[in-house]
């Protein structure tokens, strides 16, 4: 799985107010360059007739761009971005391997691309929810809850249903927190083995 590409996607979707990280402009760029970049990104959201925020984490510095900057510190369900932590927990606790093939059950899925056998890597690239729901059921509610709390992921509340808490709640995370999480994964500083972080 290409973590740099995933980091960029994750940052764009969900990228914390309660963090030690500095939220500021990059000191290596002049104010005018930063302003031009910020305006260009804001205009991209405007041209798409939508509101949003892009949060970029570089070291201990975060930058937010877009036309609704308040979203950066607003909690949302993590949705597909939770696949990263789901995979980390599953691999760390030997609930799956990177080469294991999850068999398609033959049921119609939301997208035709999901209607096939897949590894965790294939499923992450295709954002195939059913494979990661399968993995979550293997992990189980007790272990999943313990690990989400141990990592300090978002509000760390997974509720009582192990296979949809990241899609429907109660788990929530801010885009700023999500950017920090993805940055730590990219730099292999999360509380998981180096091998597992490499695999994800």
C-alpha positions in Angstrom: 0.0 0.0 0.0 1.4 3.4 -0.9 1.3 5.3 2.3 2.4 8.6 0.8 -0.6 8.6 -1.6 -2.9 7.4 1.2 -1.5 10.2 3.4 -2.4 12.8 0.8 -5.9 11.4 0.3 -6.4 11.1 4.0 -5.2 14.6 4.6 -7.6 15.9 2.0 -10.6 14.1 3.4 -10.2 14.3 7.1 -7.3 16.0 8.4 -6.7 18.4 16.3 -7.8 20.9 18.2 -6.6 19.0 21.3 -3.0 18.5 20.2 0.5 19.7 20.9 1.0 20.4 17.2 1.5 24.0 15.9 -1.1 25.1 13.4 0.5 27.7 11.3 1.9 28.6 7.9 5.1 26.9 6.8 7.9 29.2 7.8 10.0 28.1 4.8 7.6 29.9 2.4 7.0 33.6 2.2 3.7 35.0 3.3 2.8 35.9 -0.3 3.5 32.4 -1.6 1.4 30.9 1.2 -1.4 33.3 0.5 -1.4 32.5 -3.2 -1.5 28.8 -2.5 -4.3 29.2 0.1 -6.3 31.3 -2.4 -5.8 28.7 -5.2 -7.0 25.8 -3.0 -9.9 27.9 -1.7 -10.9 28.6 -5.3 -10.8 24.9 -6.2 -13.4 24.2 -3.5 -15.5 27.2 -4.7 -15.3 26.0 -8.4 -16.5 22.6 -7.3 -19.5 24.3 -5.6 -18.6 22.6 -2.3 -17.1 23.5 1.1 -14.1 21.8 2.6 -10.7 21.9 4.1 -7.3 20.4 3.3 -5.0 19.8 6.3 -1.4 19.1 5.6 0.9 17.9 8.4 4.7 18.5 8.0 6.6 17.6 11.1 5.0 19.5 14.0 3.4 22.1 11.7 -0.1 21.9 10.2 -1.5 24.0 7.5 -5.2 24.3 6.7 -6.5 25.4 3.3 -10.0 25.6 1.8 -13.2 27.6 2.0 -14.4 26.3 5.4 -11.4 26.2 7.7 -13.6 25.5 10.8 -14.0 22.0 9.5 -10.4 21.2 10.4 -11.2 21.1 14.1 -14.7 19.6 13.7 -15.3 16.0 14.5 -16.6 13.6 11.8 -16.9 9.9 11.5 -13.6 8.7 10.0 -15.3 6.5 7.3 -12.7 5.0 4.9 -9.8 6.6 6.7 -10.3 4.2 9.6 -9.1 1.3 7.3 -5.5 2.3 8.3 -6.0 1.7 12.0 -8.2 -1.3 11.3 -5.4 -2.9 9.3 -2.8 -2.0 11.9 -4.8 -3.6 14.7 -5.7 -6.7 12.6 -2.1 -7.3 11.5 -0.5 -6.5 14.9 -2.8 -9.1 16.6 -2.5 -11.7 13.8 -6.1 -11.5 12.7 -5.0 -11.4 9.1 -1.9 -11.2 7.0 -1.0 -9.0 4.0 -1.2 -12.0 1.7 -4.4 -13.5 2.9 -7.2 -13.4 0.4 -10.6 -12.4 1.7 -13.2 -14.3 -0.3 -16.1 -12.4 -1.9 -19.4 -13.9 -0.6 -21.1 -13.5 -4.0 -23.4 -10.8 -2.7 -24.0 -7.6 -4.7 -21.9 -4.7 -3.5 -22.2 -1.0 -3.9 -19.5 -1.0 -6.5 -18.6 -3.8 -9.0 -14.9 -3.4 -8.0 -15.8 -4.8 -4.6 -17.3 -8.0 -6.1 -14.2 -10.1 -6.0 -11.7 -11.8 -3.7 -9.2 -9.3 -2.2 -6.2 -8.9 0.1 -6.2 -6.1 2.7 -4.1 -4.1 0.3 -6.5 -4.6 -2.6 -9.4 -3.7 -0.4 -7.7 -0.5 0.9 -7.0 0.6 -2.7 -10.6 -0.1 -3.7 -12.0 1.2 -0.4 -13.9 -2.0 0.0 -15.9 -1.7 3.2 -17.0 -5.4 3.4 -13.4 -6.7 3.7 -12.6 -4.3 6.6 -15.9 -5.1 8.2 -14.8 -8.7 8.1 -11.5 -7.8 9.7 -13.2 -5.8 12.4 -15.4 -8.8 13.3 -12.3 -10.9 13.6 -10.7 -8.4 15.9 -13.8 -8.3 18.0 -15.4 -5.5 20.0 -13.3 -5.8 23.2 -9.9 -5.8 21.5 -11.0 -3.1 19.0 -12.2 -0.8 21.8 -9.0 -1.4 23.8 -6.7 -0.6 20.8 -8.6 2.5 19.6 -8.4 3.8 23.2 -4.7 2.9 23.5 -3.9 4.7 20.3 -6.0 7.7 21.3 -7.8 7.8 18.0 -10.4 10.6 17.9 -13.0 10.4 20.6 -12.0 6.7 21.0 -15.7 5.7 21.3 -16.6 2.7 19.2 -20.0 1.9 20.8 -21.4 -1.7 20.8 -21.3 -2.7 17.1 -17.9 -3.7 15.9 -18.5 -3.5 12.1 -19.8 0.0 11.5 -18.8 2.4 14.2 -16.4 4.2 11.9 -19.1 4.6 9.2 -22.2 5.5 11.4 -20.5 6.6 14.7 -20.1 6.9 17.5 -16.4 7.1 16.6 -15.4 10.6 15.5 -12.2 12.4 14.7 -11.2 15.8 13.4 -9.3 16.3 10.2 -6.4 17.8 12.2 -6.2 14.6 14.4 -6.5 12.4 11.2 -3.6 14.3 9.6 -1.5 13.7 12.8 -2.4 10.0 12.8 -1.5 9.6 9.1 1.7 11.5 9.5 2.8 9.3 12.4 2.0 6.2 10.3 4.0 7.5 7.4 6.9 8.0 9.8 6.3 4.8 11.6 6.0 6.4 15.0 2.6 4.9 16.0 2.5 2.4 18.9 2.6 -0.7 16.6 5.6 -2.8 15.4 7.7 -1.3 12.6 6.9 -4.3 10.5 3.2 -3.8 10.7 3.5 -0.1 10.0 5.6 -0.9 7.0 2.9 -3.3 5.8 0.1 -0.8 6.1 
